[in-house]
Amino acid sequence: MPIDPQNALLTVQSGLAQLSALIVSYSFSAIGAVILLVLGYIVAGLAQRSIYAGLGHIHGFDTTLRHFFSRIVRYAILILVVVMVLGQFGVQTTSIIAAIGAVGLAIGLALQGTLQNIAAGIMLLALRPFRIGEYVEVGVISGTVEEIGLFATTLRTVEGVYVLAPNSTLWNQPVRNFTRNGARRADITLTIGSWNDIDLAQKTMLGVAAAERRVRREPAPIAFVATVGDSNVAITLRYWTSAADFFPTQIDLTKRAKQAFDSEGISIPAPPPEAPRQETVTRQ
């Protein structure tokens, strides 16, 4: 069948007109999308800096939380901008939002333990059961806190061992903070023979405490009989000191109390001798 040149020309012209209209339409959409992306990027940055600065005016608000919340706002704005840009090209945004929700749910289920650590990290940073530099004990974990992150907390034990504890573990157990209150009570117990003067022993221990500047005067130190045995009596010195001086003071006072007992002639009973070992003869 012969092709009519006039009809072919009309078809080409109609196609070119439709193509021009599409190019013009999508050009405006592309230009609008670029402008929207640029403005969205700028607004996201401004919002992030504003949130970060605003949270900084809240007394005691942790720096890590400031970064976390400001970045959440930034990424939320950028995601919204991307959805709006796709809408400029005729993409159904409802399906995109549904897909994002499904992906988020899948990631949440896959990273459930990690999300628990993040939630626990936020609670630890917000409620502050411990701070950097404080000595804490949580279950079997103990040490000085060196860093509190969103996923885990770093501690250093008294032996200098590095410990990385998940935040969910620290949040779900009682926390014993030995530094927070600023002062700690300590006990020193020495056992003396029952033939010694108990009043003199108590007075001697109180004198040792009074001579130590790191021992607090309020509450005042006390010395008392802790236990009584058949041939010995345990005398306890109870005093208060700062949390930072707890261990050095305890070590020094224990040594000085023993030296003071020796100078006063207060004897500490020797441990009983070990019973002789009986050898078992095996008969052949």
Order of alpha helices (4+ residues) and beta strands (2+ residues): alpha-alpha-alpha-alpha-beta-beta-beta-beta-alpha-beta-beta-alpha-beta-beta-alpha
